[in-house]
Amino acid sequence: MTERASLRVAIIGGGIAGLAAARVLREQHDVTIYERNASDTAEAGAAVGLGPNGTKMANFKGLTKESLRAVVSSGFRTFDHTGALLKESRMDCAKAFGSEWWMVHRQDLKDALLEAAAGEGPGKPAKIIFESRVENVDPENGLIQLGDGSIVEADLIIGMNHSFLLYPH
């Protein structure tokens, strides 16, 4: 079996998607995440629903319902503006799709993914550079210009910061 080449991977954005990508890629590659916020910036929002495909991947990569502090969703209810129930739906995702549907608080998910990406685990832990503003990306040459004027080189650049790569931020 031939050995795979390790790539220098730069992920722009240290939110949920960027951390999840880093967790997977760290097994074979050198990963650095560039996050414009400080390390103690809280995640905005409330619950995130992880459908059966997401929970299968989470389990496969060592994230459990307990480590995420998740609860199993067994259905949903829809209400109108007055609070009257419009619809109720029950579902057994484990039976239908082979894995549960979890509801996870955004901050709990981000904290668990941060640990999975940069903590102990398979491969080399991802390096996370907080308060690192990206000013420009040159994908043709694999270059990233940071807010302090420095230039970073990477074999693969992944934008995980919403649409901010398209516009100055």
C-alpha positions as a Markdown table, in Angstrom:
| # | Residue | x | y | z |
|---|---|---|---|---|
| 1 | Met | 0.0 | 0.0 | 0.0 |
| 2 | Thr | 1.4 | 3.4 | -0.9 |
| 3 | Glu | 1.5 | 6.2 | 1.7 |
| 4 | Arg | -0.7 | 9.2 | 1.1 |
| 5 | Ala | 0.8 | 12.6 | 0.8 |
| 6 | Ser | 0.0 | 14.9 | 3.7 |
| 7 | Leu | -1.5 | 18.2 | 2.6 |
| 8 | Arg | -1.2 | 21.6 | 4.3 |
| 9 | Val | -4.8 | 22.4 | 4.7 |
| 10 | Ala | -6.0 | 25.9 | 5.7 |
| 11 | Ile | -9.6 | 26.2 | 6.9 |
| 12 | Ile | -11.0 | 29.7 | 7.0 |
| 13 | Gly | -13.6 | 29.8 | 9.8 |
| 14 | Gly | -13.6 | 28.0 | 13.1 |
| 15 | Gly | -17.3 | 27.5 | 13.5 |
| 16 | Ile | -19.2 | 24.2 | 13.5 |
| 17 | Ala | -18.5 | 23.4 | 9.8 |
| 18 | Gly | -14.8 | 24.4 | 10.0 |
| 19 | Leu | -14.2 | 22.4 | 13.2 |
| 20 | Ala | -16.0 | 19.3 | 11.8 |
| 21 | Ala | -13.9 | 19.5 | 8.6 |
| 22 | Ala | -10.7 | 19.8 | 10.7 |
| 23 | Arg | -11.7 | 16.8 | 12.8 |
| 24 | Val | -11.9 | 14.6 | 9.7 |
| 25 | Leu | -8.9 | 16.0 | 7.8 |
| 26 | Arg | -6.5 | 15.9 | 10.8 |
| 27 | Glu | -6.3 | 12.1 | 10.4 |
| 28 | Gln | -4.2 | 12.5 | 7.2 |
| 29 | His | -3.2 | 16.1 | 6.9 |
| 30 | Asp | -1.7 | 19.1 | 8.6 |
| 31 | Val | -4.7 | 21.4 | 9.4 |
| 32 | Thr | -4.7 | 25.0 | 10.4 |
| 33 | Ile | -7.9 | 26.9 | 11.1 |
| 34 | Tyr | -8.0 | 30.7 | 10.8 |
| 35 | Glu | -10.7 | 32.1 | 13.0 |
| 36 | Arg | -11.4 | 35.9 | 13.2 |
| 37 | Asn | -13.1 | 35.7 | 16.6 |
| 38 | Ala | -11.4 | 35.3 | 20.0 |
| 39 | Ser | -11.2 | 31.9 | 21.5 |
| 40 | Asp | -13.8 | 32.7 | 24.1 |
| 41 | Thr | -16.4 | 34.0 | 21.7 |
| 42 | Ala | -19.7 | 32.3 | 22.4 |
| 43 | Glu | -21.7 | 30.6 | 19.7 |
| 44 | Ala | -24.9 | 32.5 | 18.9 |
| 45 | Gly | -28.2 | 30.6 | 18.6 |
| 46 | Ala | -29.8 | 27.7 | 20.3 |
| 47 | Ala | -30.3 | 24.1 | 19.2 |
| 48 | Val | -28.9 | 22.4 | 16.1 |
| 49 | Gly | -30.6 | 19.3 | 14.7 |
| 50 | Leu | -28.3 | 16.5 | 13.7 |
| 51 | Gly | -30.2 | 14.1 | 11.4 |
| 52 | Pro | -29.4 | 10.4 | 11.1 |
| 53 | Asn | -26.6 | 11.0 | 8.6 |
| 54 | Gly | -25.0 | 13.5 | 11.0 |
| 55 | Thr | -25.3 | 11.3 | 14.0 |
| 56 | Lys | -23.8 | 8.3 | 12.1 |
| 57 | Met | -20.8 | 10.5 | 11.3 |
| 58 | Ala | -20.6 | 11.9 | 14.8 |
| 59 | Asn | -20.5 | 8.3 | 16.3 |
| 60 | Phe | -18.1 | 7.2 | 13.6 |
| 61 | Lys | -15.7 | 10.0 | 14.6 |
| 62 | Gly | -16.0 | 9.4 | 18.3 |
| 63 | Leu | -18.6 | 12.0 | 19.2 |
| 64 | Thr | -21.4 | 10.5 | 21.3 |
| 65 | Lys | -24.8 | 11.7 | 22.4 |
| 66 | Glu | -23.4 | 12.0 | 25.9 |
| 67 | Ser | -20.2 | 14.0 | 24.9 |
| 68 | Leu | -22.4 | 16.4 | 22.9 |
| 69 | Arg | -25.0 | 16.6 | 25.7 |
| 70 | Ala | -27.6 | 15.9 | 23.0 |
| 71 | Val | -31.2 | 14.7 | 23.4 |
| 72 | Val | -33.0 | 12.4 | 21.0 |
| 73 | Ser | -35.7 | 14.0 | 19.0 |
| 74 | Ser | -38.8 | 11.8 | 18.7 |
| 75 | Gly | -40.9 | 14.3 | 16.7 |
| 76 | Phe | -41.9 | 17.9 | 16.3 |
| 77 | Arg | -44.8 | 20.2 | 16.7 |
| 78 | Thr | -45.7 | 23.3 | 14.7 |
| 79 | Phe | -47.6 | 26.1 | 16.3 |
| 80 | Asp | -49.2 | 29.3 | 14.8 |
| 81 | His | -48.6 | 32.8 | 16.1 |
| 82 | Thr | -51.2 | 32.4 | 18.8 |
| 83 | Gly | -49.6 | 29.2 | 20.2 |
| 84 | Ala | -52.3 | 26.9 | 18.7 |
| 85 | Leu | -50.9 | 23.5 | 17.6 |
| 86 | Leu | -51.0 | 23.2 | 13.8 |
| 87 | Lys | -49.3 | 19.9 | 13.4 |
| 88 | Glu | -47.6 | 17.1 | 15.4 |
| 89 | Ser | -45.4 | 14.5 | 13.9 |
| 90 | Arg | -43.7 | 11.5 | 15.6 |
| 91 | Met | -40.7 | 9.8 | 14.1 |
| 92 | Asp | -38.5 | 6.9 | 14.9 |
| 93 | Cys | -35.4 | 7.8 | 13.0 |
| 94 | Ala | -33.3 | 4.9 | 14.4 |
| 95 | Lys | -35.8 | 2.4 | 13.0 |
| 96 | Ala | -36.4 | 4.2 | 9.7 |
| 97 | Phe | -32.8 | 5.4 | 9.0 |
| 98 | Gly | -30.5 | 3.4 | 11.3 |
| 99 | Ser | -29.6 | 6.3 | 13.6 |
| 100 | Glu | -31.2 | 8.8 | 15.9 |
| 101 | Trp | -32.0 | 12.4 | 15.3 |
| 102 | Trp | -30.2 | 14.5 | 18.0 |
| 103 | Met | -30.9 | 18.0 | 19.2 |
| 104 | Val | -27.7 | 19.7 | 20.4 |
| 105 | His | -27.0 | 23.2 | 21.8 |
| 106 | Arg | -24.7 | 25.1 | 19.4 |
| 107 | Gln | -22.1 | 25.9 | 22.0 |
| 108 | Asp | -22.0 | 22.2 | 23.2 |
| 109 | Leu | -21.5 | 21.1 | 19.6 |
| 110 | Lys | -18.8 | 23.7 | 19.0 |
| 111 | Asp | -17.0 | 22.8 | 22.2 |
| 112 | Ala | -17.0 | 19.1 | 21.4 |
| 113 | Leu | -15.8 | 19.7 | 17.8 |
| 114 | Leu | -13.1 | 22.0 | 19.0 |
| 115 | Glu | -11.8 | 19.2 | 21.3 |
| 116 | Ala | -12.2 | 16.6 | 18.6 |
| 117 | Ala | -10.3 | 18.8 | 16.1 |
| 118 | Ala | -7.5 | 20.1 | 18.3 |
| 119 | Gly | -7.3 | 17.7 | 21.2 |
| 120 | Glu | -6.2 | 14.1 | 21.5 |
| 121 | Gly | -7.2 | 11.8 | 18.7 |
| 122 | Pro | -6.1 | 10.2 | 15.5 |
| 123 | Gly | -3.6 | 12.1 | 13.4 |
| 124 | Lys | -2.0 | 15.5 | 14.2 |
| 125 | Pro | -4.2 | 17.9 | 16.2 |
| 126 | Ala | -5.4 | 20.9 | 14.1 |
| 127 | Lys | -3.8 | 24.2 | 14.9 |
| 128 | Ile | -6.3 | 27.0 | 15.5 |
| 129 | Ile | -5.3 | 30.6 | 15.2 |
| 130 | Phe | -7.9 | 32.8 | 16.8 |
| 131 | Glu | -8.3 | 36.6 | 16.1 |
| 132 | Ser | -6.9 | 35.9 | 12.6 |
| 133 | Arg | -8.7 | 38.0 | 10.0 |
| 134 | Val | -8.5 | 36.9 | 6.4 |
| 135 | Glu | -8.2 | 39.8 | 4.0 |
| 136 | Asn | -7.6 | 38.0 | 0.7 |
| 137 | Val | -7.4 | 34.6 | -0.8 |
| 138 | Asp | -5.5 | 33.6 | -3.9 |
| 139 | Pro | -6.8 | 30.0 | -4.6 |
| 140 | Glu | -4.7 | 29.6 | -7.8 |
| 141 | Asn | -1.5 | 30.0 | -5.9 |
| 142 | Gly | -2.7 | 28.6 | -2.5 |
| 143 | Leu | -2.1 | 31.9 | -0.7 |
| 144 | Ile | -4.0 | 33.6 | 2.1 |
| 145 | Gln | -3.4 | 37.2 | 3.2 |
| 146 | Leu | -4.1 | 37.8 | 6.9 |
| 147 | Gly | -5.1 | 41.1 | 8.5 |
| 148 | Asp | -1.6 | 41.6 | 9.9 |
| 149 | Gly | -0.2 | 41.5 | 6.4 |
| 150 | Ser | 1.3 | 38.1 | 6.6 |
| 151 | Ile | 0.9 | 35.6 | 3.8 |
| 152 | Val | 0.1 | 31.9 | 4.5 |
| 153 | Glu | 0.7 | 29.1 | 2.0 |
| 154 | Ala | -1.5 | 26.0 | 1.8 |
| 155 | Asp | -2.1 | 23.1 | -0.6 |
| 156 | Leu | -5.8 | 23.2 | 0.1 |
| 157 | Ile | -7.9 | 26.2 | 1.2 |
| 158 | Ile | -11.4 | 25.5 | 2.5 |
| 159 | Gly | -13.7 | 28.5 | 3.1 |
| 160 | Met | -16.0 | 27.8 | 6.0 |
| 161 | Asn | -16.9 | 31.3 | 7.0 |
| 162 | His | -20.3 | 31.9 | 5.4 |
| 163 | Ser | -19.9 | 34.2 | 2.4 |
| 164 | Phe | -17.2 | 36.4 | 3.9 |
| 165 | Leu | -14.6 | 35.1 | 1.4 |
| 166 | Leu | -16.5 | 36.7 | -1.4 |
| 167 | Tyr | -16.5 | 40.1 | 0.3 |
| 168 | Pro | -14.1 | 42.0 | 2.5 |
| 169 | His | -14.9 | 41.5 | 6.2 |
